[in-house]
Amino acid sequence: MRIIEPGTYPDVPAAAYHADPCPAPSLSASIAHKLETQSALHAWAAHPRLNPDHDAGASTEAQEVGTALHALIIEGRDMIDGHPFPDWRTKVAQAARDASRAAGRIPLLEEKAAELWECASSVRKNLAVHEAADAFTDGVPEAVMAWQEETPWGPIWCRSRVDWLGAAFLDDLKTTTGSAHPDTWSKKLLPDGYALQAAFYLRGARALGRRPRAFRFIVAEQKPPYGVTVMQLAPDLMAIAEDAVERAMEAWAWSLRENRWPGYPTRICHAEARSWELAALEDRKVTRKRGYMHSEARVLRTGVPFA
């Protein structure tokens, strides 16, 4: 499948999206995150239209679990085949697994499949009593947005595949084997690229004439009691994310125009202390000085150190 003009496309298969169906190599949130946290060279290497040796590789079990949960929770669509084997070691088990994949299904051992079914049902129930009970309702699942951006180095294509494209909200499901506590996830938003993702997707929706109120992360635990957190970016964090998107778009446009993909600096880099580290150093110096003064006073008073 090829996209020839900006728009919203609801029926783009995942494989086609990840292969980049835009008219020119396009910028995605994940590629923008590499530009921000690594280098243009890393972005080039990860791009299916630029790197001739790019290989997405086979899906891992964790990725298949994520895909299965997304389908169950977001769309109520069961893609799982539960197989009654203790493991995949036998030829019979492997044949059954391969047959499921050939049919476009996700093969899992029966015990794991039961866990996912329970997880999806519980997450749905937990969402039903949440303030964001409207998540994954009144919209389109897995919608691809493709649009163009103007930059100082010419226009570029951008693309995103949003879990749920609604009129009021863009919803994105994140499942975790760890904690979904808000404090835990607020620390992940910048370093893991989630804040950039929110700003990037909102920018795309607005470029296509939509007016969503916000981008929401629905974070769900894969283990009992299947806790759910719904998070949005506050204005200050959104401003940081929007600036990162702007920088990534300009860097992408420049590299495309010049066909130059620089990696890390070739000069020797010097690490400098951060402000809080310098403050801690000064605090330690004061603490040590006070300790020495106290020790000297005790020596003068008693004549015996630490008596």
C-alpha positions, 0 to 999 in steps of 0.5 A: 500500500502507498499513501499519495496525499496527506490524510487519515487512513484507517485500514493500513496494515501494521507491516505496511505502516512500519515499512513507511508507505508515504511518498518520501521517507517520512519521520515517525515519533520513534525516529524523532526520538532517535534524532533527539536522544542518539543521532541522525546516523541512528535514525538513518539506520532504523529507517526502513526506506533509508537503510538498505540493510534494515531488518525489522526482525521477527516479533518477540513474545513480549511484542506479540503479547502487547499486540494481543492485549491491544486488540483485546482491550482497544477493539475487543478483538481476540487474536489469540490461539491458546495451545495446550502444550507445556512448551514449544519444544515438540514438533507437534507444538511447533507445527501448531504454533506455525499454523496459527501465525500463518492464519494471522493469529498469535499463538500462546501457551494455554496458561499465558493465553488465559492470563491475557484474557483475564488481564484484558477483561480486568483492565476494561472493568477498571477503565469503566469506573475511571474518570476516563471511562470514555477511553477507546470509544467513539473513534477509529482504532489503529488509524494512520495519519500522514501529513507534511510539515514545512521546515527551513530546509524544505517540506517533509512527510510525517506519519503516525499510527495512533491506537485510538483516534477520537474526536476529543482525545487521542488514546494510546495503550501502554501495557507493563509487567511492572508498575502503572503508578503515576509517579513511575510513569511520569518519570518515563515520559521524557527519557522513553520518548512518550512525551515526544510521541504525544506532542508529535501525534497531536501535531499530526492530528491538528495538521489534518484539521482535527481538534483533539483536546489532549493525548492520553496514555492508558497505562495498564498492568499485566499482572493482578490486580491489573491497575490502570493509570491514565496520564496527560501531559501538563502544559509545561511538559508539553512545551518541552515535548513540542520543542523536541518535535520541532528540533527533530523535524528540522534535523530530519529535513536537513539530513534528508536535503543534504543526505548527511547523517552524522553520528556522535561527535568525533571530538573528545567530549568533556563531562561537566558536573551538573548544578545539583552535583556541585551543590552536593559537593559544597554541602559535603565540604561544609559538613566535613569542615564542621566535623573537623572543628568539632573534633579539634574542640574535643581534643583541646578540651580533653587532651585525648582525641575522641575521648 
